[in-house]
Structures are given as C-alpha cells and as structure tokens.
Amino acid sequence: MTKTSKPCVLVGITGGIAAYKTCSLVSSLHKQGYEVHVLMTKEAEQFVTPVTLQTLSANRVILDIFETCSAEVPHISLAEQADVFVIAPATANVIAKISHGMADDMLTATFLAATCEKLIVPAMNTHMLENKITQDNIEKCRKYGMHVLESAEGYLACGTTGKGRMPEPEVIEDAVLQLIHTNKYLAGKKVLITAGPTCEAIDPVRYITNHSSGKMGYALAKAARNAGAEVTLVSGKTSLDPIANVNMIYIESAKDMADAVLPLQKDMDLMILAAAVADYTPLETAEEKIHKSDGNMRLELTRTTDILKTLGENKKPGQILVGFSMETEDLIKNSKRKLASKNCDFIIANSIREEGAGFGTDTNIVTILSEDSEIELGLLSKDETAEQILRAVTGV
C-alpha cells in the first residue's frame, strides 16, 4: 500500500455498544481530508456493519487477515502507512490482548505491527473497567508508550451509572489530531490566548456584551497546543467545551479579563488577544434589579482597561504580542493604526462585512498585518486560519 501525502489514521473498532459513535469519528476525519482505514473485530460487526464504515471512510474494511489475495501483507502495509492508530471503543478483552502482545486477528496483528502513535479509548461496564486486572492492563499499555483517553462518566448501556462511557467522537478526534501534529514548533514555549466576549453587569439580571462566539480564540488555543506549546486560554462566556491539555481560565467582565491576563505577561513567549473585550462598562452596577418605568433610562459608562495597550507598553524583549482588529469600515487603515498605537508585533484584521467572516461562523477571512508585511488569508476554516496565524507570527 502506497503512502499518501495525507496523514493516515487507522481506526480499530471492537465489540462494544459504543461502536456506533465511531461512525461519526470516521466520517469527520475523512471529511477533513485524512486517509482513514477501519479495522473491525468480528464482535464489532454485531453493532455496526462494514459497509457503513467503508462508505464513511471511502476505503475497504478488511476484516480477516487472510481474506486478501494481494501480494501485499495487509496488516503490515496498513501498519507502515499509519500516522495514528486509535481503538475506539476498546473493550476489556482487546486491551488485555494488546497489552500482552497478542495478534490473533486483523486488528490486533496490525496494531502490534504499527510503530506509529497509538491511542486507546476504553469503553465498558464500570466494574469491568475498575477491575484490577483491567487497570493493570491499561497501565501496561501506557508503559509501552500508548496513549489512553480517560473514559467518561454517565449512564451505561448495561443500565448502571458510572465511569466507562466512551467519550464523544469530537473528544476522541481532538486527541487524535494532537497526535497527528508531529511538528512541535512551539515546544517549550508558553502561549497566552484570550477568547470570547466579556459581560458588563448593569444589575443582577442584565449585562452589556457582544456577539463573539470565542471560536477563533479556541481554534488558536488548539493549534498552539498541537504545536507543542504550554497554552493558557482566558475565556469569556461561550458555549464551547473546555480544551483538553490547555490551562482554562474563565472570566466574565473586562476587569476580570485584565486581572487574569496582565499578571501572566511576564511568563509568556507569545500572547494572542482574540477576545472581544468591552471598551466600556457601567460606572455603577445596581445591587438589585432595576425595574422599568415610564420614559428612557440613562446608563453612564466608563472606560475599561485597555489590555492590549497595557501589554504593549510592558512587552519584554523577545515577546510576541498579537492583537485582533474587527472593523466595519477602512479595515486595513484602522488596523494599521491600532498596530502602532498598541505597540503590537502583529494585528489580525478581521472584517464583519465579508460573507464567511465575523462572529459565530466556522470560517474566517483575515489579513495578518505587521510593521513591514501584509498577508491576506482567503476564506478558510477557523482551524486553518489559526494554523496560518501561528506560523506567520512565529516565522515558521
């Protein structure tokens, strides 16, 4: 089997009820352009069909180590092609087998032959998972250099509640993508990223905010983590899930954001401020709910701390400071003015007028500005945009 230019992910599926979730994992990886091959045990076929996985992966599912007449040895050729091998769900039985080097079917034989990064996703009854034998086998897998994704807790198919649920497909995919990214160009670097909106309280039930979803900042945090950085993400209120292996700090107001970010500056190599921080906040916050009355309501506002400018004024040699600029007119002109006034190394200019850019979308259109360069990125996913931004500002 010829090695393609695309990263190759082998997905092993064993005989657990959670096997149906793996269909979403396979589909998502394939849609993102990865080469995906699925290997199933005979028991897995009781829960999902090979035809389903073949359709989702666009590759034939090999079930039997002896079924092919090709001159290639399938479990060897697949093993040599793989960049990551994930088993999800991994039953107690298959964990016992792989921890002791058994290779009695297509999945385990390929797994033993593979020298790539390996990820095990245990999913089983709570008592089976907590059994000392299973725990010992899991530790053996770790000792041999395999990565193990912690099981989730909740209601299990067997009717009990506890640990043993397979994590959701997006959680597994995130773990897979961390292993795929082998170019750790930010290894040893500390990166601070801000994301999301701030909420400025008017009274206990009302606040002033904006439309920021936090998606761009979260994409940057994932990309920096995947590149090997130690990442701290300071996040306003969003609907996004926490990011694994990232130090998450949650805030509400602009003052909270400043209090969280400014003390961290001295330790950071790279700071990217993607949050939409309120420029103004109520001068006073009512202790009780303000009741409506006839006529208009006047609300006096005061300036918040300019976090980006403060960081720029205190930037130490070698630190890289990146700001975001969202404008409705004169995007480049206004962003270049911000670049100079805030003493940034880079400004990411982002217009909300272009289709596919702005708040809440999964795509973005940005221009990366520095004192002597202007890099226009076309319409890209926010994940792709994040990767391009990181490479541009670090010179990789």
N, C-alpha and C positions, 0 to 999 in steps of 0.2 A: 504494500500500500504506500503510495507516494505521499510524502509530507507536503501539505499545502502551506500557503503563506498565512492562512488564518490560524489563530490559536485553536487547538483541538481539545475538546472536553469529552472524556468518557463518562457516561452516566450509568452506574450499576443500580439495578432495581431488584430488590429481594421480596420475599413473600410476606408483606405486611399490608394492612388495610390502608396505610398512608401512601401506598404506591400511586394512588390516583392523583395525589398532589404533584408527583414528579412529572406528570404530563405538562403542567404549567411551566415548570423549570426548564424542561427540554424545549418547549415552544419558545420561551423568552430568549434563551441562549441562541437558538437558531435564528430568530428574528434579528438579533444584534450582530449577526454575521459570523458567529463562531462555528467551527466544524464540530458537529455533535454526533457521537455514536453511542447507541444504547445497548447495554448487555443485560439480559434478564435471566434470573433463575427460573426453573420450571414452576416453582411455587408462585413466583410473581405473575405468571400467566393466569393465575386464578383471579387476579384482581384487575389487571389491565391487559389489553391484547397487544401483541407485537405489531399488528397492523396500525394501531393507533400511534405507537411510538415511532414507527417507520415513517408515517405521514408527517408527524410533528418535527422529526429530525432530518427528514429528506435523505436518510441513509438506511440501508437494510439492517434489521436487527438480527444479529447472529445469536442463536440460542444454544447450538450444540457445537462443541469443539471439533467434532468430526464431520459436520454437515457440508463443508465446502469442498469442492473438487479443485480449487485454485492451487497453483504451485506455491502460493504464499501460505505460511502458517498463520492463521487469522489472529490467534491470541498474541503472537509475537509481533506481527505487523501493526496491530492496533496499539499495543503497549509502546512500541517505538514511536508512534505518531503522537501520543498523548502529551499534552502540557499539564493537564489536571485530570485526576480520576476521582470522582465523587461517588459514593454509595449512599443512596437515599431512596427509601428507608434502608437502614442497616439493622437487620434483626439480630437477636442474641446469637442465633445459630451461625450467621455469616461472620459476626465479629469473633466468635470462638474460632472459626476456621481460619480467617485471615491472620489472627494474632498468633496462630501456631503454624503458619506457612502451608496450609492445605490448599490444594489446587485440583479439585475433583470435578469442576465444571468450567464452562467458558468464562464466567465472571471471575471466579477465584483464580483461574490459571492466568488470565490476562492481568489481574491485579498483582499477582506475585511477580509477573514478568516486567511490570511497569516500573520505571525509575523516576517518574515524574512526581509532582506534588500530589499527595493523596488526602482526601477529606472523607471522614466517616460521620454519618448522621444517624445516631442511634434512635430507634423508634420502636417501642414495645410496651407491654404491661409494666406498671410501676414496680411490682415485686420482682419481675424478671430483670429489670434494669438495675434495681438496688441489690440484687443478689451478689454476694461477694465474688462469686465466680465471674459474673459478667463484668463487674467493676475491675477485677484483676485483668481480664482480657482487654478492656478498654485502656487500662494503664500500659499494658504490653504494646498496644498499637501506638500510643504516644511515645513510648520508649524507643520504638523503631522509627520514629520520625513522622508518623502520620498525624494529621490534624483532626481533632474531634470537636464537632459542633455540639454544644450542650442541648439536650432535649428540652422542649417547652413543657409547661405545666398546664393542666386543664382536664376536661372530660375526655376519657379514652373510649375507644370503640368497645372495649370489654365491659363498659358500664361503671368503671371506677373513676375517681378523680385523683390526679396526682401527676408526677413527673413521668415523662415517657412519650408525650406527643411529639410528632415530627414538626420542627419549625416550619413556618410558612415558606413557600417557594422563593419569595423575594429575599428572605433572610439567608437561605441557602445560596442563592445566586450571588448575593453580596460577598459571602465567604469564598465562593469560587473565584469571583473576579479579583479579590485580594491576592489569591494565589497565582492567577494568570499574569498579573503585572509583576514581571521579574526585574524590570528596570527601576531599581530603587534609587532614583537620582536625588531624592530628598532624605536619604538615610542619614540619621544623626542630626537632622535639622528640626527645630521647634517652630511650628506654624500656628498662628492665631487667625481665626476666621470669625467674622460676625455674620449673622443671617436673620432674616425675618423682620417684622415690624416692631415698633415699640408702642405701648399703650399708655397714654397720659390721662390719669384719672381726673374726672370732673367732680364726681361724687361716688359713693359706694357701688352704684349700678351703671354709670356711664363713663365712657372714656373717648379720647381722640386717638385715632390710629390711621393706618393707610392700607393699601391693597397688597402689600408684599406677602408672598406665599412662603418665602425662605428657600425655595427650590434651588436657586443659583448658589447660595451660600452652602447649602447642604451638599450640592454636587461638588463644589470646590473642596469641602472637607473630606469627602470620599476620595477624590482624586489625589489629594495630598497624602492621605493615609495610605492609599495604594502605592504611592511613590516612596513610601518608607518613612515619612515624617511622623514626628510626635505631634498630634493635632489637638488643639483646644478650640472648640466651637462654642461661641457665646450666642445664644439663640433667643429671640423673642418668641411670642406665642405663634405656633404653627400647628398644622395638622399632621406634620411629618413625624415618622418614627425616629427614635434615637439611633445614632450610627454606632455600630459595634467598633470597639477599639479606638474610639475618639472620646476625649475628655469633654463631656457635655456640661455646659453651664447655662441655666435657664434664667432669663430676666423678664421684666415687664416694661419698665419705664426707661426713658433715655438716661435718667440718673443712674438706674440700676446698671445699664449698659456701660456707662462711663466708670462706675465704681468697680465693675468686673474687669474691664479691658485695660484701663490705664496702669494698674499695678503690675500687670503681666508683661508690659512692654520690655522691661529690662532683660527678660529671659528669652525673647523671641528673635528668630532669624528672619522670619517673613511674616508680615501682617497684611491680611486682605480684609478690608471692611466692606462687605457686601450688604450689610443690614440697612434697612430704610429707617433711620433714626429720626424721630420728630425734632424739628428745629425749634418748636415752641411747645410749652406746657402750661397748664393753668397756673396762674400766680398763687391761687389758693384752691385747695381741694375741700369741698364740703364734707363734713363728718357724717351728715345724714342726707338721704335722698332729697334732691331739690324738686319740689312739687311744681307742676305747671301752673301758670296764672295767665291772666289776660295780658296781651302786649308782648313785646320782644324781650329776649333775655340777653344780657350783655355778659360776655366772658372775657376777662382780662388775661392775656397770655404773656409769658416771659420767655426769654431765650434759654435754650438748653446748652449744656457744654458741647462745644464743637470737638468731638472726639478725634476726628481725623486731623484737624489742625493742631490739636494738642500733641498728638503722636508725632506729627511732622516737626514740631518745634523741639521735641525732645529725642529725635531719632539719633541713635548712636551709630558710629561708623560701621558699615557692613550690613546694617539692617535694610531690608527691602520693605517699603510701605506702598500698598496698593489701595486706591480708593475706587468707588463706583460713582458714576455720574448719570443720573436719569433726567433727561430733558424733554420738553415738548417742542422746543424750537432752538435753532442755532446750536445744535448738539456739539459739534466739534469745537466751535469758538468758545462756548461756555465751559466745556470740559477742559480745554487747554488753560483757561483762566483759573479753574479750580486746581489743576495740576500745579500751577505756580504758587497760588495763594496758600495751599495746604502743605507745600514742600513734600509732595509725593514723588515717588520714583515712577509710578505708573498710575494712570486713570483709565478705568474701563468705561467707555462712553456707551450708553445704552438708551435708545430712543423708544418711547412707548407708542410712537406713531406708526411704526412698521409692523405689518402683519407677521405674526410668529414671534414677536419680541414682547418684552414688558412683563407685567405682573401675571402670575398664575399659569403661564404657559409651560410646556415641557421643552420648548425650543427657545433660542435666543439669537439676536443679531447684535454683535458688539464691535467696537473699534478699540484696540489697545493703544493708548497714547503714552509716549514718554517725551522727554525734552527734545529728542532728536529722531523720533520714529513714529510711524502711524501704521498700524497693522489692522486691516479690515478683515473680520471673520464673517463669512456668509451665514446663511441660515443653518444652524447646527442644533443638535440636541443640547440640553444644558450640561449633560455629562461630557460631550465632546467639547463644548465651549470651555468647560472647566479645565480640561486637559490642555487645551491650546493656551489658555491664560497662564497656567502654571509653567508651561515650557517657555513661554515668551518672557515672563518676568524673572525666571531663573536662568535664562540663557541656555537652556538645554536643547 
